Amino acid sequence: MKRIYISPPHMGHDERDLLLDAFDSNWIAPTGPHLEMFERELASRTGVDHAVALSSGTAALHLALLLLGVGQGDEVVTSTLTFAATINAIRYVGGVPVLIDSDRETWTLDPALVAEELEYCARRGKLPRAVIAVDLYGQCSDYDPIVEACSRYEVPVIADASESLGATYREKPSGSQGSMGVFSFNGNKIVTTSGGGMLVSNRKDWIEDARQLSSHARDPAPHYEHSRVGYSYQMSNLLAAVGRGQLRVLDDHVERRRKNNAVYRRALAGLPGIGFMPEAPYGRATFWLTAITLDPAAFGTDRETLRLHLEQNEIESRPVMKPMHLQPVFRECRTRGGSVSVELFDRGLCLPSGSNLKTTDLDRIVEAIGSVERASVPGPCKNPDVA
Ligand SMILES: Cc1ncc(COP(=O)(O)O)c(C=O)c1O
């Protein structure tokens, strides 16, 4: 049986042609024409003036924090429902993560809790150095109230748009909110270069600074001259060529992922106890990953039983992110709220969502979900999220 993956790469002719062009030009280097064009094209796509291509989204987060001067003992407020990379980057600079729960209606950073946290910090006389708003599974955070609360205290906002390239927030592209935006192009993302990232901002000085830090902080001189500690965070020209090809099909791939989501919603509507990550009214999500929730009492079994059942059918799925405040490594972090993200982790499952899923794959997945053994549950279908 062919295995169905959760979010595999989806390559086409453009990616291949551009990669071969980069190869044939002999720009097999962390510099070259495709890199410059990838940066320009991504900046234009996200409506931001400047961009620097990097080796990963984590590198982009790390540099963003360095640019803001976050250092030893400085607090950084962020989402507990995120991938570990967000929190790791805070730790790289000696920062102290403060973890905030999700809003139930969007699953992203709860703006009211951010405001509460900032008020608390102001009262005790020590503000966080930054807030990282994390866009989840292709859906933007609710930036307006977050940015509004942060600007009251002059705290900069970084948009971790690693998972949301192609989404919009109030008709503006994801990654353009806040002071800086971060994208990831790792192997499971909607635009992949196998590995890679981008830092974007309207501030030219920041992006130039990040560029210099990303290439060993080499000063302008004929010999190797360094006046500060740098990093080896550049992207290869070869990978930038692939990224350019992926950007050309981004709109089409967003539509395909949205269509997958619509198919799941329709096909699973008859099953009791299944909900979906809601699409927030303030934007357009990509549904990079389609995430469902299972109410075990209504559905008749839990999400882990369903995951194992799908696995037996060669279908990859993954629990919704385990909140960072439950992770052994980050358990000590101060956390505001937490029960929403814990419930989403307990009940949530990400289904195969690739832009190259075939109708027959979707049929197989839906059938497998329908065939999991469930206790028979009396009562009406309780499924408020399914239109
Ligand atoms: C929310 C979030 N932040 C950061 C990252 C890190 O990106 P990368 O894997 O490119 O370092 C990822 C994905 O991996 C992510 O999902």
The ligand as an SDF file (V2000), in Angstrom:
LIG
                    3D

 16 16  0  0  0  0  0  0  0  0999 V2000
    6.1910   27.8970   13.9470 C   0  0  0  0  0  0  0  0  0  0  0  0
    7.5630   27.5050   13.4630 C   0  0  0  0  0  0  0  0  0  0  0  0
    8.6050   28.2840   13.8020 N   0  0  0  0  0  0  0  0  0  0  0  0
    9.8460   28.0020   13.3880 C   0  0  0  0  0  0  0  0  0  0  0  0
   10.1040   26.8930   12.6020 C   0  0  0  0  0  0  0  0  0  0  0  0
   11.5170   26.5930   12.2510 C   0  0  0  0  0  0  0  0  0  0  0  0
   11.7770   26.5500   10.9100 O   0  0  0  0  0  0  0  0  0  0  0  0
   13.0190   25.6860   10.3620 P   0  0  0  0  0  0  0  0  0  0  0  0
   12.6640   24.2590   10.4660 O   0  0  0  0  0  0  0  0  0  0  0  0
   13.1440   26.1760    8.9470 O   0  0  0  0  0  0  0  0  0  0  0  0
   14.2060   26.0540   11.1820 O   0  0  0  0  0  0  0  0  0  0  0  0
    9.0440   26.0570   12.2110 C   0  0  0  0  0  0  0  0  0  0  0  0
    9.1880   24.8670   11.3540 C   0  0  0  0  0  0  0  0  0  0  0  0
   10.0110   24.0650   11.3540 O   0  0  0  0  0  0  0  0  0  0  0  0
    7.7440   26.3610   12.6720 C   0  0  0  0  0  0  0  0  0  0  0  0
    6.7050   25.5820   12.3610 O   0  0  0  0  0  0  0  0  0  0  0  0
  1  2  1  0
  2  3  1  0
  2 15  2  0
  3  4  2  0
  4  5  1  0
  5  6  1  0
  5 12  2  0
  6  7  1  0
  7  8  1  0
  8  9  2  0
  8 10  1  0
  8 11  1  0
 12 13  1  0
 12 15  1  0
 13 14  2  0
 15 16  1  0
M  END
$$$$
